[in-house]
């Protein structure tokens, strides 16, 4: 959900070259018209101010100019070409989000969050891995807390496992996401890459790869949590730990990433 105080900033590796928006990371070129170039040349400034200037420069109705600027900024963000920098604090944004939910809910709509592209420093494996974990840490913690909360509630109803065991599941969910993306990043050492936080999806984008290196990068992500699942399962039985067994199940869920049901799996299979 964009607001007038928000600004859009081209993602690292994206640049305006004349009338073309160039994404060096993905090797793509997107032609832009004069209006789009007007907006791009003011990257980093509040969208509301850009809309006012656009209306004055082209003699447009202010409302139409605002809609055009917001629509273009939203498209740039959805193409992972630009990130959104928020112009207001979290309390004000939450209040706006709640208002938007109440407004859109009767028609079945909902406010859509901004996506984000975070560049990775792949000059070394250590920097690659640490950068990937840093990029997803907030999302990983949030998913882990959600998994732990849901599991704890379920445990209270079914008594399948003690509530404390679900804390291990939450930790495994968080760690699983972090090491999955770190696995991709480690295999991408020396290759320009970035982490994409796109709605409910988290994935790595990188320069074009072919052959064995492409398959290795795809398989490396799911392989790390699968290795942790194997370790947890191996230790859980001897020590009779329900928590470790459930954590192993959470890690093991990443095995679907090596099947053709996922992009990683298809690329790992050479498709």
KAHUZI-V140933 format. One record per residue. N is the residue number from 0. RES is the residue in one letter. SS is DSSP state (helix for helix, strand for strand, loop for the rest). D_FIRST is the distance of its C-alpha to the first C-alpha in whole Angstrom. Layout:
n->N res->RES ss->SS d_first->D_FIRST
n->N res->RES ss->SS d_first->D_FIRST
This chain:
n->0 res->X ss->loop d_first->0
n->1 res->X ss->loop d_first->4
n->2 res->X ss->loop d_first->7
n->3 res->X ss->loop d_first->10
n->4 res->X ss->loop d_first->12
n->5 res->X ss->loop d_first->10
n->6 res->X ss->strand d_first->12
n->7 res->X ss->strand d_first->12
n->8 res->X ss->strand d_first->16
n->9 res->X ss->strand d_first->18
n->10 res->X ss->loop d_first->18
n->11 res->X ss->loop d_first->22
n->12 res->X ss->loop d_first->24
n->13 res->X ss->strand d_first->22
n->14 res->X ss->strand d_first->24
n->15 res->X ss->strand d_first->24
n->16 res->X ss->strand d_first->28
n->17 res->X ss->loop d_first->29
n->18 res->X ss->loop d_first->27
n->19 res->X ss->strand d_first->26
n->20 res->X ss->strand d_first->23
n->21 res->X ss->strand d_first->25
n->22 res->X ss->strand d_first->24
n->23 res->X ss->loop d_first->27
n->24 res->X ss->loop d_first->26
n->25 res->X ss->loop d_first->26
n->26 res->X ss->loop d_first->28
n->27 res->X ss->strand d_first->26
n->28 res->X ss->strand d_first->26
n->29 res->X ss->strand d_first->24
n->30 res->X ss->strand d_first->25
n->31 res->X ss->loop d_first->23
n->32 res->X ss->loop d_first->24
n->33 res->X ss->helix d_first->25
n->34 res->X ss->helix d_first->22
n->35 res->X ss->helix d_first->20
n->36 res->X ss->helix d_first->22
n->37 res->X ss->helix d_first->22
n->38 res->X ss->helix d_first->18
n->39 res->X ss->helix d_first->19
n->40 res->X ss->loop d_first->22
n->41 res->X ss->loop d_first->20
n->42 res->X ss->loop d_first->18
n->43 res->X ss->loop d_first->17
n->44 res->X ss->loop d_first->17
n->45 res->X ss->loop d_first->14
n->46 res->X ss->helix d_first->12
n->47 res->X ss->helix d_first->14
n->48 res->X ss->helix d_first->17
n->49 res->X ss->helix d_first->17
n->50 res->X ss->helix d_first->16
n->51 res->X ss->helix d_first->19
n->52 res->X ss->helix d_first->22
n->53 res->X ss->helix d_first->21
n->54 res->X ss->helix d_first->22
n->55 res->X ss->helix d_first->25
n->56 res->X ss->helix d_first->26
n->57 res->X ss->helix d_first->26
n->58 res->X ss->loop d_first->27
n->59 res->X ss->loop d_first->23
n->60 res->X ss->loop d_first->22
n->61 res->X ss->helix d_first->20
n->62 res->X ss->helix d_first->17
n->63 res->X ss->helix d_first->18
n->64 res->X ss->helix d_first->17
n->65 res->X ss->helix d_first->14
n->66 res->X ss->helix d_first->13
n->67 res->X ss->helix d_first->15
n->68 res->X ss->helix d_first->13
n->69 res->X ss->helix d_first->10
n->70 res->X ss->helix d_first->11
n->71 res->X ss->helix d_first->13
n->72 res->X ss->helix d_first->11
n->73 res->X ss->helix d_first->9
n->74 res->X ss->helix d_first->12
n->75 res->X ss->helix d_first->13
n->76 res->X ss->helix d_first->11
n->77 res->X ss->helix d_first->12
n->78 res->X ss->loop d_first->15
n->79 res->X ss->loop d_first->15
n->80 res->X ss->loop d_first->17
n->81 res->X ss->strand d_first->14
n->82 res->X ss->strand d_first->12
n->83 res->X ss->strand d_first->10
n->84 res->X ss->strand d_first->12
n->85 res->X ss->loop d_first->10
n->86 res->X ss->loop d_first->12
n->87 res->X ss->loop d_first->13
n->88 res->X ss->loop d_first->14
n->89 res->X ss->helix d_first->13
n->90 res->X ss->helix d_first->15
n->91 res->X ss->helix d_first->13
n->92 res->X ss->helix d_first->9
n->93 res->X ss->helix d_first->11
n->94 res->X ss->helix d_first->12
n->95 res->X ss->helix d_first->9
n->96 res->X ss->helix d_first->8
n->97 res->X ss->helix d_first->11
n->98 res->X ss->helix d_first->11
n->99 res->X ss->helix d_first->9
n->100 res->X ss->helix d_first->11
n->101 res->X ss->helix d_first->14
n->102 res->X ss->helix d_first->13
n->103 res->X ss->helix d_first->12
n->104 res->X ss->helix d_first->15
n->105 res->X ss->loop d_first->18
n->106 res->X ss->loop d_first->17
n->107 res->X ss->loop d_first->16
n->108 res->X ss->loop d_first->12
n->109 res->X ss->loop d_first->9
n->110 res->X ss->loop d_first->6
n->111 res->X ss->loop d_first->5
n->112 res->X ss->loop d_first->5
n->113 res->X ss->loop d_first->6
n->114 res->X ss->loop d_first->10
n->115 res->X ss->strand d_first->13
n->116 res->X ss->strand d_first->16
n->117 res->X ss->strand d_first->19
n->118 res->X ss->strand d_first->23
n->119 res->X ss->strand d_first->26
n->120 res->X ss->loop d_first->29
n->121 res->X ss->loop d_first->31
n->122 res->X ss->loop d_first->34
n->123 res->X ss->loop d_first->36
n->124 res->X ss->helix d_first->35
n->125 res->X ss->helix d_first->35
n->126 res->X ss->helix d_first->32
n->127 res->X ss->helix d_first->30
n->128 res->X ss->helix d_first->30
n->129 res->X ss->helix d_first->29
n->130 res->X ss->helix d_first->27
n->131 res->X ss->helix d_first->25
n->132 res->X ss->helix d_first->26
n->133 res->X ss->helix d_first->24
n->134 res->X ss->helix d_first->21
n->135 res->X ss->helix d_first->21
n->136 res->X ss->helix d_first->22
n->137 res->X ss->helix d_first->19
n->138 res->X ss->helix d_first->18
n->139 res->X ss->helix d_first->22
n->140 res->X ss->helix d_first->23
n->141 res->X ss->helix d_first->20
n->142 res->X ss->helix d_first->21
n->143 res->X ss->helix d_first->25
n->144 res->X ss->helix d_first->24
n->145 res->X ss->helix d_first->23
n->146 res->X ss->helix d_first->26
n->147 res->X ss->helix d_first->28
n->148 res->X ss->helix d_first->27
n->149 res->X ss->helix d_first->27
n->150 res->X ss->helix d_first->31
n->151 res->X ss->helix d_first->32
n->152 res->X ss->helix d_first->31
n->153 res->X ss->helix d_first->33
n->154 res->X ss->helix d_first->36
n->155 res->X ss->helix d_first->37
n->156 res->X ss->helix d_first->37
n->157 res->X ss->helix d_first->39
n->158 res->X ss->loop d_first->40
n->159 res->X ss->loop d_first->40
n->160 res->X ss->loop d_first->40
n->161 res->X ss->loop d_first->40
n->162 res->X ss->helix d_first->36
n->163 res->X ss->helix d_first->37
n->164 res->X ss->helix d_first->37
n->165 res->X ss->helix d_first->33
n->166 res->X ss->helix d_first->32
n->167 res->X ss->helix d_first->34
n->168 res->X ss->helix d_first->32
n->169 res->X ss->helix d_first->29
n->170 res->X ss->helix d_first->30
n->171 res->X ss->helix d_first->31
n->172 res->X ss->helix d_first->27
n->173 res->X ss->helix d_first->26
n->174 res->X ss->helix d_first->29
n->175 res->X ss->helix d_first->29
n->176 res->X ss->helix d_first->25
n->177 res->X ss->helix d_first->26
n->178 res->X ss->helix d_first->29
n->179 res->X ss->helix d_first->28
n->180 res->X ss->helix d_first->26
n->181 res->X ss->helix d_first->29
n->182 res->X ss->helix d_first->31
n->183 res->X ss->helix d_first->30
n->184 res->X ss->helix d_first->29
n->185 res->X ss->helix d_first->33
n->186 res->X ss->helix d_first->34
n->187 res->X ss->loop d_first->32
n->188 res->X ss->loop d_first->34
n->189 res->X ss->loop d_first->35
n->190 res->X ss->loop d_first->32
n->191 res->X ss->loop d_first->29
n->192 res->X ss->strand d_first->26
n->193 res->X ss->strand d_first->23
n->194 res->X ss->strand d_first->21
n->195 res->X ss->strand d_first->18
n->196 res->X ss->strand d_first->15
n->197 res->X ss->strand d_first->13
n->198 res->X ss->loop d_first->12
n->199 res->X ss->loop d_first->15
n->200 res->X ss->strand d_first->17
n->201 res->X ss->strand d_first->19
n->202 res->X ss->strand d_first->21
n->203 res->X ss->strand d_first->23
n->204 res->X ss->strand d_first->23
n->205 res->X ss->strand d_first->27
n->206 res->X ss->loop d_first->29
n->207 res->X ss->loop d_first->31
n->208 res->X ss->loop d_first->34
n->209 res->X ss->loop d_first->37
n->210 res->X ss->helix d_first->39
n->211 res->X ss->helix d_first->40
n->212 res->X ss->helix d_first->38
n->213 res->X ss->helix d_first->35
n->214 res->X ss->helix d_first->36
n->215 res->X ss->helix d_first->36
n->216 res->X ss->helix d_first->33
n->217 res->X ss->helix d_first->32
n->218 res->X ss->helix d_first->34
n->219 res->X ss->helix d_first->34
n->220 res->X ss->helix d_first->30
n->221 res->X ss->helix d_first->32
n->222 res->X ss->helix d_first->35
n->223 res->X ss->helix d_first->34
n->224 res->X ss->helix d_first->33
n->225 res->X ss->helix d_first->36
n->226 res->X ss->helix d_first->38
n->227 res->X ss->helix d_first->37
n->228 res->X ss->helix d_first->37
n->229 res->X ss->helix d_first->41
n->230 res->X ss->helix d_first->42
n->231 res->X ss->helix d_first->41
n->232 res->X ss->helix d_first->42
n->233 res->X ss->helix d_first->46
n->234 res->X ss->helix d_first->46
n->235 res->X ss->helix d_first->44
n->236 res->X ss->helix d_first->48
n->237 res->X ss->helix d_first->50
n->238 res->X ss->helix d_first->49
n->239 res->X ss->loop d_first->48
n->240 res->X ss->loop d_first->44
n->241 res->X ss->helix d_first->42
n->242 res->X ss->helix d_first->39
n->243 res->X ss->helix d_first->40
n->244 res->X ss->helix d_first->40
n->245 res->X ss->helix d_first->37
n->246 res->X ss->helix d_first->35
n->247 res->X ss->helix d_first->37
n->248 res->X ss->helix d_first->35
n->249 res->X ss->helix d_first->32
n->250 res->X ss->helix d_first->33
n->251 res->X ss->helix d_first->35
n->252 res->X ss->helix d_first->32
n->253 res->X ss->helix d_first->31
n->254 res->X ss->helix d_first->34
n->255 res->X ss->helix d_first->32
n->256 res->X ss->helix d_first->30
n->257 res->X ss->helix d_first->34
n->258 res->X ss->loop d_first->34
n->259 res->X ss->loop d_first->33
n->260 res->X ss->loop d_first->30
n->261 res->X ss->loop d_first->28
n->262 res->X ss->helix d_first->28
n->263 res->X ss->helix d_first->29
n->264 res->X ss->helix d_first->32
n->265 res->X ss->helix d_first->33
n->266 res->X ss->helix d_first->33
n->267 res->X ss->helix d_first->35
n->268 res->X ss->loop d_first->37
n->269 res->X ss->loop d_first->37
n->270 res->X ss->loop d_first->35
